[in-house]
């Protein structure tokens, strides 16, 4: 079973982030790391692959530069190889453009199962995985909180507001996983050393037969026109309990119409 | 061997960077939120130790054939530094488990002994301890009073060991003890190392010490009374135990140096956060030059200590002489840790005196760094000897 995981390399959330003042896009020139939300997908893929003989996990990513440190993390966790689509023309690519590029790269890996996070930690559009599924002509099952497969079909517990749906789907398919679907392992030093010699196949847009005008700032059909800082939370009101604390809290909850 | 950067530099190779990043994430996400509670309760953090085992940290410097990770002492020092930046109890648990517990078995054990004991120790499923210090003597390993006499196919161990790290956890599998196994013509003792498995009749683990710091680590006094182990539990050559120790101690000094750098860095981290947030007299503490200078001194001490420790660690891996460098690294790093802990506590004021703040823990954890694996005085003595100065009475 070929399991492909879409992974994104993002600026370290622990470091202060900055936006480009003209394009309003995230500054990605610094060190990039594996998106935490993708580590769940990598772990899920590794566990599923371990249960189906002859399986292999491939991670697929896209970047305007040749950054691979995040991919090395996924390889150190146990993925067998990586495909990186790296092309200067990719800077400014929107969600649909990203999906076109990823779909073209994923197709080359001949996947039985494609796993992605529900959304990235830096962009949060949450649209790429289903677009990839559409472009590949595959069914997609989203918001998985549990995944099992025998190599021919996939069983998913799909998170809903009320609980979860049991969904079964034949392979190949795209599944998006939520944080918490599994507990990601930490890469061991042995894994880190092994990752150094694992193949990272770097592809250009030309390798994938994609016209540069379809992607990047020129191909983007979505434009960020403005950004504004999130409203800072106000200090709130401190209620000192003078015997009527409970009533005052209930009154407050009634006032904001939650009870 | 994974190779080592140039001794004078702090630039790490990509695999070391990746290792540091992994341990930093573990320390930040899993250790920092809960370690204060373990520390307060004086409780050994089994779940965190188990995760460290899964991460392969207990097997880091050992070959893969024994379940190790194929790394080296340099990589171990990087990990110890990152852990100690957040918590020293876990760092010393790892240091003692690897450097004192498993390393003597790897360095001096027979192939059979390595196969028998190392895989479980490398996985972190079990821990080993090293019993050198005795109630009557600290750094004076030659004054060992514990004895082991041969009786048929067995060694019979009698004596007491003090301050033994990792000796009483529920996953402790064995303790290697040094014992006098004979006398030379000049009356000096022959010291040997004997492996005593936990639970051996005649081996009693005393109650947990009440320590000033490192309270989430495991430390006990051990008593051996007619304690019998098979003859093949002798580790290394009979009568060579003292020489074995000395070589282990140089390694241990570098490791304690790494813990010290981590604690010193942790003080800088905490103070930077605090002076940026806390206001006094209508302005941020960060705007006070007095406090800026304190933090700058802390940073300078940390940097110098790190250079010294990484140089010693690189020498260790390269197999170059390091007695002088290890002693200097341990001396300057532990004194940097102590000074930074004192200053960090001062900057935090009353909060720094609270056990709930990391700097409160750093203050309590720093002092032992100037004592364990040879006191600062012993380090100075070693440096003086290396300079060719005569032994003093």
Interface residues (C-beta under 8 A of the other chain):
Chain A: X14 X33 X69 X72 X73 X76 X185 X186 X187 X188 X189 X190 X191 X192 X193 X195 X196
Chain B: X2 X14 X15 X18 X19 X21 X22 X25 X26 X28 X51 X54 X55 X56 X60 X64 X69 X70 X71 X75
